[in-house]
Amino acid sequence: MTAVKEESGQEDPGDMPDRGDGYVPSQRRIDRERFKRTRARRATSIAAVSTLVTGVVLYLVVVNAPGWPRTKETFFNGQYAREAFPKVLEGLWLNVRLLLICGVAVLVLGMLIAIARTLRGPVFFPVRALAAAYTDFFRGLPLIINLMIVVLGVPALRLQGITVDPVLLGGTALTLTYSAYVAEVFRAGIESVHPSQRAAARSLGLTNRQALRHVVLPQAVRRQVPPLLNDLVSLQKDTGLVSIGGAVDAVRAADIIVGRSLNYTPYIVAGLVFVALTIPMTRFTDWVTARMDRQRAQGGTL
């Protein structure tokens, strides 16, 4: 009887501790869980040792490479790093404000352009054509050229009532460019919603506008969250380009020190600050993407 129980993977409940809920795991399951834990510990140990060895080898290769002392002095000087860090952080606050304000403006304008491109009926053809021309133009125009035109060219017009603030002009240029990309993301989400959803909403008595607002757009936005977050990550990095107009952000603060000292460590400091700001957003984007993939695989709400 015992042999039959062992082959079937079941044990006598009297031989196993009771958890209090009446369930007693079999010996086979206990062995399997123990094996999984052992394998996980072994994999973690191997990964840690491999990472340590790789780090040591890379360190030795770098510090023994020809020209490393000069490279260290030029790009990794501790004195200039300590001098640049507080000023770069002070300038970074401007980049963060630009990200928040331009991010909201980009989402709103991108949504309006996407809706304009998906309007139906011949009467809306001029609106669709203008929206398509906008997205084609600003997606094809390099961002740096757009910034130069707006930040440097607009003040040269000397028009009354037009601001010459490089921060406002730079934010406007960023909004114009990124709205074109975000509009295409929203449009892809809108067109991914099956027409039967709109037809069902119409059959329930909703107007086209109500169907778009309450049925189509919620599904479209939810599906496009990962690419939208990726665009915001790119926008966060590109806020540093407003420095071409003289705005003192993190990049410009580093550039001032570099111009005075001819040492490029402040650029490294500014780059690392941007990386530190971008990594959490990137990891959050990855988490959202993985979560939505799991929901989609399980047949959950998209």
C-alpha positions in Angstrom: 0.0 0.0 0.0 2.9 2.3 0.9 4.6 1.6 -2.5 1.4 2.4 -4.3 1.1 5.7 -2.5 4.8 6.6 -3.2 4.4 5.9 -6.9 1.3 8.0 -7.2 3.1 10.9 -5.5 0.8 10.8 -2.4 1.8 10.3 1.2 0.0 9.2 4.3 -1.4 12.3 5.9 -0.3 11.0 9.2 3.4 11.1 8.0 3.3 14.8 7.0 2.7 17.9 9.2 -0.7 19.4 8.9 -0.8 23.2 8.0 -4.1 23.6 9.7 -6.3 23.8 6.6 -6.4 20.0 5.9 -3.9 20.1 3.0 -0.8 18.0 3.3 1.8 18.3 0.5 3.2 15.1 -0.9 6.8 14.2 -0.6 7.3 14.5 -4.3 6.1 18.1 -4.2 8.3 18.8 -1.3 11.3 17.4 -3.1 10.4 19.4 -6.2 10.2 22.7 -4.3 13.5 21.9 -2.6 15.1 21.3 -6.0 13.7 24.6 -7.4 15.1 26.5 -4.4 18.5 24.9 -4.7 18.7 25.6 -8.5 17.7 29.2 -7.9 20.4 29.7 -5.3 23.0 28.0 -7.6 21.9 30.3 -10.5 22.1 33.4 -8.3 25.6 32.4 -7.1 26.9 31.7 -10.6 25.5 35.1 -11.8 27.1 37.0 -8.9 30.5 35.4 -9.5 30.3 35.9 -13.2 29.3 39.5 -12.8 32.2 40.1 -10.3 34.7 38.5 -12.6 33.5 40.5 -15.6 33.6 43.7 -13.6 37.2 43.1 -12.4 38.3 42.2 -16.0 36.7 45.3 -17.4 38.3 47.5 -14.7 41.7 46.1 -15.3 41.4 46.5 -19.1 40.3 50.2 -18.7 42.8 51.3 -16.1 45.7 49.7 -18.0 44.7 51.0 -21.4 47.0 53.5 -23.1 45.8 57.0 -22.5 43.7 56.2 -19.4 45.4 58.8 -17.1 44.7 61.5 -19.6 41.1 60.3 -20.1 40.6 60.2 -16.4 41.8 63.7 -15.9 39.7 65.1 -18.8 36.4 63.3 -18.2 36.5 61.9 -14.6 38.1 64.7 -12.6 36.7 64.7 -9.1 37.3 68.4 -8.5 35.2 69.5 -11.4 32.6 66.8 -10.7 32.0 68.3 -7.2 31.9 71.8 -8.7 29.4 70.9 -11.4 27.0 68.6 -9.6 25.1 71.2 -7.6 24.8 73.6 -10.6 23.7 70.7 -12.8 21.0 69.7 -10.3 19.9 73.3 -10.1 19.6 73.4 -13.9 17.8 70.1 -14.0 14.8 71.6 -12.3 14.2 73.5 -15.5 14.3 70.3 -17.5 11.8 68.6 -15.1 9.4 71.6 -15.4 9.7 71.5 -19.2 9.0 67.7 -19.1 5.8 68.2 -17.0 4.4 71.1 -19.0 5.4 70.0 -22.4 4.3 66.4 -21.6 0.8 67.6 -20.9 0.7 69.8 -23.9 2.0 67.0 -26.1 -0.7 64.6 -24.9 -3.5 67.0 -25.4 -2.4 68.3 -28.9 -1.5 64.8 -30.0 -4.9 63.5 -29.0 -6.6 66.3 -30.9 -4.6 65.7 -34.1 -5.2 61.9 -33.9 -9.0 62.5 -33.6 -8.8 64.9 -36.5 -7.1 62.3 -38.6 -9.8 59.7 -37.8 -12.8 61.9 -38.5 -15.2 60.3 -41.0 -17.1 61.8 -43.9 -16.0 63.9 -46.9 -16.8 67.2 -45.1 -13.9 66.5 -42.8 -11.4 65.9 -45.6 -9.6 69.3 -45.2 -9.2 68.6 -41.5 -7.8 65.2 -42.1 -5.5 66.5 -44.8 -4.1 69.3 -42.5 -3.6 66.8 -39.6 -1.8 64.4 -41.9 0.4 67.3 -43.3 1.2 68.3 -39.7 2.3 64.9 -38.6 4.3 64.2 -41.9 6.1 67.6 -41.6 7.1 67.5 -38.0 8.0 63.9 -38.0 10.3 64.5 -40.9 11.8 67.7 -39.6 14.8 67.1 -37.3 14.2 68.3 -33.8 17.4 70.4 -33.7 16.4 72.3 -36.8 12.9 72.9 -35.4 14.5 74.3 -32.2 16.8 76.5 -34.1 14.0 77.9 -36.2 11.7 78.6 -33.2 14.3 79.5 -30.6 16.7 81.5 -32.7 14.5 82.5 -35.7 11.4 83.7 -34.0 13.1 86.4 -31.9 14.8 87.7 -35.1 11.3 88.6 -36.4 11.0 91.3 -33.7 7.3 91.0 -33.7 5.4 92.8 -31.0 3.7 90.5 -28.5 5.9 87.5 -29.4 8.0 86.2 -26.5 11.8 85.9 -26.9 12.1 83.7 -23.8 14.2 80.7 -24.9 12.5 78.4 -22.4 9.0 79.2 -23.8 10.2 79.0 -27.4 12.1 75.8 -26.7 9.1 74.2 -25.0 7.0 75.2 -28.0 9.4 73.6 -30.4 9.4 70.4 -28.4 5.6 70.3 -28.2 5.3 70.8 -32.0 7.6 67.9 -32.8 6.5 65.4 -30.2 2.8 66.1 -30.8 3.3 64.7 -34.3 4.8 61.4 -32.9 2.2 61.1 -30.1 -0.6 61.8 -32.6 0.4 58.7 -34.6 0.5 56.7 -31.4 -3.0 57.7 -30.5 -4.2 57.2 -34.1 -2.8 53.6 -34.1 -4.7 53.0 -30.8 -8.0 54.4 -32.2 -7.7 52.3 -35.3 -6.9 49.2 -33.4 -10.3 49.3 -31.7 -12.6 46.9 -33.7 -15.4 48.7 -35.6 -17.9 46.5 -33.8 -17.2 48.5 -30.6 -18.3 51.7 -32.3 -21.3 49.9 -33.9 -22.4 48.5 -30.6 -22.2 51.9 -29.0 -24.3 53.4 -31.8 -26.9 50.6 -31.4 -27.2 51.6 -27.7 -28.2 55.1 -28.7 -24.8 56.9 -28.3 -23.8 59.5 -30.8 -20.6 59.4 -32.8 -19.0 61.8 -30.3 -20.2 59.9 -27.3 -19.0 56.6 -28.8 -15.6 58.1 -29.4 -15.4 59.5 -25.9 -16.8 56.7 -23.8 -16.0 53.6 -25.9 -13.2 54.1 -28.4 -10.8 56.5 -26.7 -10.6 54.6 -23.3 -9.6 51.4 -25.1 -7.2 53.2 -27.5 -5.4 55.0 -24.7 -5.1 52.0 -22.5 -3.5 50.0 -25.3 -1.0 52.7 -26.2 0.3 53.4 -22.7 3.7 51.7 -23.2 4.6 53.6 -26.5 3.3 56.9 -24.9 5.6 56.4 -21.9 8.5 55.7 -24.3 7.8 59.0 -26.0 7.8 60.8 -22.6 11.2 59.2 -21.9 12.6 60.6 -25.1 11.0 64.0 -24.4 12.7 64.1 -21.0 16.1 63.7 -22.6 15.4 66.2 -25.4 14.5 68.9 -23.0 18.3 69.5 -22.7 18.3 70.8 -26.3 16.6 74.1 -25.1 20.1 75.1 -24.0 20.9 76.1 -27.6 18.9 79.3 -27.0 20.8 80.2 -23.8 18.4 78.7 -21.2 20.4 77.6 -18.2 19.3 74.0 -17.8 21.4 71.0 -16.7 23.2 70.9 -20.0 23.9 74.7 -20.2 25.1 74.7 -16.6 27.7 72.0 -17.4 28.6 73.8 -20.6 29.4 77.0 -18.7 31.9 75.2 -16.5 33.4 73.3 -19.5 33.9 76.6 -21.3 35.8 78.1 -18.3 37.9 75.1 -17.4 38.3 73.2 -20.7 37.6 70.0 -18.7 34.7 67.8 -19.9 33.8 66.2 -16.6 30.7 68.4 -16.2 29.3 66.9 -19.3 29.7 63.4 -17.8 28.0 64.6 -14.6 25.0 66.1 -16.6 24.8 62.9 -18.6 24.7 60.7 -15.5 22.0 62.9 -14.0 19.8 62.5 -17.0 20.5 58.7 -17.0 19.5 58.6 -13.3 16.3 60.4 -14.1 15.5 58.3 -17.2 16.1 54.8 -15.8 13.1 54.8 -13.3 10.8 56.0 -16.2 12.2 53.2 -18.4 11.8 50.5 -15.8 8.2 51.8 -15.1 7.5 51.5 -18.9 8.9 48.0 -18.9 6.7 47.1 -15.9 3.6 48.5 -17.5 4.3 46.7 -20.8 4.9 43.3 -19.1 1.7 43.8 -17.0 -0.4 44.5 -20.1 1.1 41.5 -21.9 0.2 39.3 -19.0 -3.4 40.6 -19.0 -3.6 40.1 -22.7 -2.3 36.6 -22.4 -4.8 35.8 -19.7 -7.7 37.3 -21.7 -8.0 40.3 -19.3 -9.1 43.8 -20.1 -6.9 45.5 -22.7 
